[in-house]
Amino acid sequence: MADKVIYNCEKCGKKVETAETESGIPECCEIVMVKAELPGCDMSSTAEHSRLEGGDACDDGRSGS
């Protein structure tokens, strides 16, 4: 299965998700869309992770401190 890539239109803000193996970069508003930079690790917003306050976004709570 191919990885997904997200492109953003800098003019209108539209987002397009496509397979990385597809050829060509999508266009929107008559301009070429820009590949979105996704964060590497974000804190989940679920109740399970609500006990982790502040700290590193990648902290999984197993450090013991």
C-alpha positions in Angstrom: 0.0 0.0 0.0 1.4 3.4 -1.0 1.9 6.2 1.6 -0.5 9.1 1.5 0.7 12.7 0.8 -1.3 15.8 1.6 -1.1 18.9 -0.6 -2.4 22.4 0.4 -3.5 25.2 -1.9 -1.8 28.4 -0.8 -4.5 30.5 -2.3 -7.8 29.0 -1.0 -6.5 26.5 1.7 -8.0 23.4 0.1 -6.4 20.1 1.1 -6.0 17.1 -1.2 -4.8 13.7 0.0 -3.3 11.4 -2.6 -1.1 8.3 -2.9 2.6 9.1 -3.1 2.9 6.8 -6.1 0.5 8.9 -8.3 2.4 11.0 -10.8 2.2 14.7 -10.8 1.4 17.3 -8.2 -2.3 18.4 -8.0 -3.3 22.0 -9.0 -5.9 24.2 -7.5 -6.8 27.9 -8.3 -4.6 27.6 -11.4 -1.5 27.1 -9.3 0.5 24.0 -8.2 -0.3 22.8 -4.7 2.3 22.6 -2.0 3.2 19.5 -0.1 2.0 19.8 3.5 4.5 19.5 6.3 3.1 17.2 9.0 4.3 17.2 12.6 6.2 14.1 13.5 4.5 13.5 16.8 1.5 15.1 18.4 -0.2 14.6 21.8 -3.4 12.7 21.6 -6.5 14.7 22.7 -8.2 11.6 24.1 -9.1 11.2 27.8 -6.5 8.4 28.1 -3.7 11.0 27.6 -5.2 13.9 29.6 -3.2 12.9 32.7 0.0 14.0 30.9 0.4 17.7 31.5 2.8 19.9 29.6 6.2 18.4 28.8 7.3 17.0 25.5 4.5 16.2 23.0 6.1 12.8 22.4 6.1 12.0 26.2 4.2 8.8 26.7 4.3 8.9 30.5 6.6 6.0 31.0 9.7 7.9 32.2 8.6 7.8 35.8 9.3 11.4 36.6 
